[in-house]
């Protein structure tokens, strides 16, 4: 989201979120006003990670209180099969899910956050023509780079060379499955709240990545699964292309004919004795943190709905 205010400076926050309560809202307003930017850019996947009109209303509230003269809402979309696989790896790494990919996929196909007309409906109702949707595909991005593309779409020229670009590479195949197994163990034995889950998962990720520096990025989708996902959203995507993309970029949601059949996954059944021994070390390290969590974490709530 970009909005024009009073001076010529650009103020960027990649932590854009709906801060709870009046105190949090006032804190954000004061932070922005102190920077006195000519252009405010708020960037956060959380704006569309959950289908709720509250987030669009919050953005409207912010623009109103900043007396923004011009508002742009820029959203990026990619094929659902890319989104679902990426989200699975990300949620597994964070310890937010510990189901296998098939169960995750079953839940995802019924999840409205992957239904783009539903996701962006509240934003269009709130901001109307100020909403612009752009395809998240290298060949369609300015400079084949999403940051450069966004800067261009927002009318800001080229992004500054000093811009801190947060890199979030896909976790490896071994790392993804080892972290899933570890998280599943904590959930199965009801250790949420007794173990600082987030810290444990971050430490385990660092250990796995140091142990297996050549771990190939996790890639689990086959052409058959891609076709299944594309078919599930076919009608919805047709509506989205017509209503939000001006009838263009239909091919974005068509499975490529040359989609690779090779996957990059890891499993306990195919693990070497050294890999199993290392996984055992991760479990011991996780259990050594028992009792160091002073309060139940929100992960306990997630444990009931891990998909």
N, C-alpha and C positions, 0 to 999 in steps of 0.2 A: 504494500500500500504506500503510495507517495502522495504528499499533500503540500501545496505551496503556502508559505506563511509570509514573513515580513522582510528578511534580508537575503543575501546572496549565497550564504553558506549552506552546505548539505550536511545533515545530521543523520547518521545511519545507526539503526539498532537492529541486530539480528536476534534480539530477545523479545520481540513483540509478543505480547500475551495479554489476556484479559486479567488484569490484577484485581484480586478480590477485595471488595469493600471500599468505602469512601477514602480511607487512609491510603490505600495502595494507589487509587486513582489520582488523588491529590499529589502523591509523591511523584508519579509519572509526569503529571502536568508541570510540576515545578522543575523537574529534571529537563524537560524539553524547553521550557521558557528560559531557563538559565543558559542553555546552549544558544538560544535565539537564532535558529536556523532559517534559511530562506526556503529550504526544502527539507521535509521530514520524510524519511524512508523507514517503514517498519516492515521487517521481513521475518516470517515465522511459518513453518509448516503447520503449527497448531491452529492457525486460522481456519484450516479446512480439514484437520485431522478428525474432527467430530462434527456431525451434522447438527447444527444448532443455530437458530436465528440470533441467539445472544451475542455471538462473536461479531456478526455484522452490525448489530445495534451498538455494541461497544465501540467499534471503529467509527461509526457515525457520531457517537457521543464525543469521542476524542476530537474528531474534525470540527465539530460544532464549538467545543470549548477552546479550540485553538484559532477559531475564526479563519479557517483555511479558505483561501480564495479559489483554489482549484484542487480537486481530488481525483486521483487515478487509483483504481484497484486493478492490479495486474495478477492474473492467476496462470499457472502453468499446469498442463495435463500431459500425461503419458499413457501408453496402453496399460490397461489394468493388470495384465500379466507381469509387466515390469514393476508396477507399483506394489502388487501383492508379494512378489518374491523379495523385493527390497524391504518392505515393511516386516516381513517374517524374520529376515536376518537381523534387522535393527531391533525388533522387539525381543528376539531371543538374546541378543547381546546385552540388552538392558535388563534381562530377567523378567520381562513383562509377559512372556509366554514360554511354555515348555512343552507344548504339544508338538507332534510331528507335522511335517508339511501338509500331508493329506488332510488332517483334522483342521489345520489352519485354513487351508483352501476351502474346505466345506463351509467354515464360518464366514470367510471373506466373500464368497459368492452371494451371501445373504446380507452383507454389511452395506448399509446405505452410503458409507463414506467412499465407496468405490463407484457409486452411481453418480456420475458427474452432473446431470441436470438437477438432482436433489442437492448435491453439495453446494452448487453455485446459485441455487434458486434464491436463497435468502439474501445473498450479496447483490443479485440483480434487482430484487424487490427493494432493497435499501438504497443502492447507488445507481440503478438504471444504466444509462449509457456510459457511465464512468467506469464500468466493469469491462475489462478487456481480457480475453482468454488467448493464451499463446501455447503452441505445441512444444512440449519438452522433448525435442529430438535434435541431435547435433546438426544434422543437415538442414534444419529449418531455423536454427538460432543464428543471430548475427554473430559473426566471428566464430561460430560453432561453440559458443561459450554462453552459459545461462546468465552470468553476471553482466557480461558485455551486452547481451540481448536485453536484459532488464533495464540497464542504464539507457540504452538506446530507446526502448519503448517509453520510458518515463521522460524522455526529452532532456536527459542530463548529459548527453554527449558520450564520452568514453569514461569508464570507471577510473578513478585515480590509481596510480601504480602502487600507492601506499596502502590501498585497501586490504585489510586483513581477511583473506578468504579462508573460511573454516572448511577444512577438508574432512570428509567423513567416509573413508573408503569402506567398501564391503568387507565384512569379516571373512576369514578363510573357511574352507570346508571343515577342517578339523576343529577350528575354534568354534564355529557355529554349533556343531553337534556336541562337542565337549561341554560348552556352556549350557546347552539345553539339558543335557544329562545331569549336570551339577544342579541346575535350578530345579529340575524335576525331583531330585532327591530331597532338596530342602522343603519343597511343597508337600511331597508324599509323607514326610515325617513331621509335618506341621511345625517347622522350625522358623517360619516367618515371625518376626517380632523377637525371637531369641537370637537371631543372627542379623547383623546389619547387611541386608541382602544386596543393596546397591553397591556398597563398598566391596563386598565379597566378589560380586560379579566383575567389577572393574579390575580388581586385583587379579582375578583368574584370567581375564582377557589379556592383560599385560603379560602374564606368565606364559600363556599359550602362544602368543605372538612372538615372544622372545625365544621360546623353545622350537617353534616351527616357522622360521622367517620366510620360507618358500611356500607356505600354505597357499594353495590356489584359491582365489575368491570363490565363495559359495555360489553354486549355480545348480539348481535342482529341476528346473522346468524342462520338460521334453516337448517336442512339437505337438504331441497329443494333448498334453495339459494346456499348452498355449491355445490350441484350437478350442478346447473345452471352455476356457475362461472367455475367449473372444465371443463365442456363441452365447454364453450366459448374458453378456452385456450388449449384444448386437442391437437390439431394439432401442435400448437406452442411448447407446452411442450414436445411432442414426438421428435420434431427436437432438442430441447434444451438438452434433456437427451442423445440423440445420439451424438450430436456434442460437448457438453461441459461436460457431466458427464460420458462419456465412456460407455453409455448404462446402467449405474447403477442407482439405486435409483428411478426407475420408480414409485414405490409405494408412493413416496413423494407427487406426484400430483394426487393421487387417493383418493377420499373422503372416510374417514373411515366409516366402516359399523356401528360403535357405536357412531357416532357423536351425541352429546346431542341435544335433541329437545327443551329443556328448554332454554329460553332467559332471559337476565337481562336488561330490558329497563324501562323507565319511561315516562309518558306523562301527559300533562295538564289535559286530560280527566279523568285520574285516580288519580290525585293529591288530597291530603287532603287539608283542609282549611289552616292548618299551613304551608304546603309546598307552597301553592299559596301566602300566606302572605309573606313568606320568599323571593320568587321570586320577588314579588313586591318591597321588600327592595333592592334587587340587581338592579332593574331597576332605582329606585330613586337614588341610589349611583352612577350609571353610568351616569345618566343625570346631577348629581351635578358636574360632571367633564366638562360640556359644557364650551367651551372657553379656557380651559387650554392647548389645543394643539396649538402650535405656528405656525404649518405649516401642510398642507395636508399630510396625511400618505399614504404609498403605498397601504394600505388596500382599498383605493378608487378605485384603478385599479382592485383589486380583486373583488370588489363589482359587476363588470360586468360579472365575470366568477367565481361564488362561488363554482362550483362543485369540 
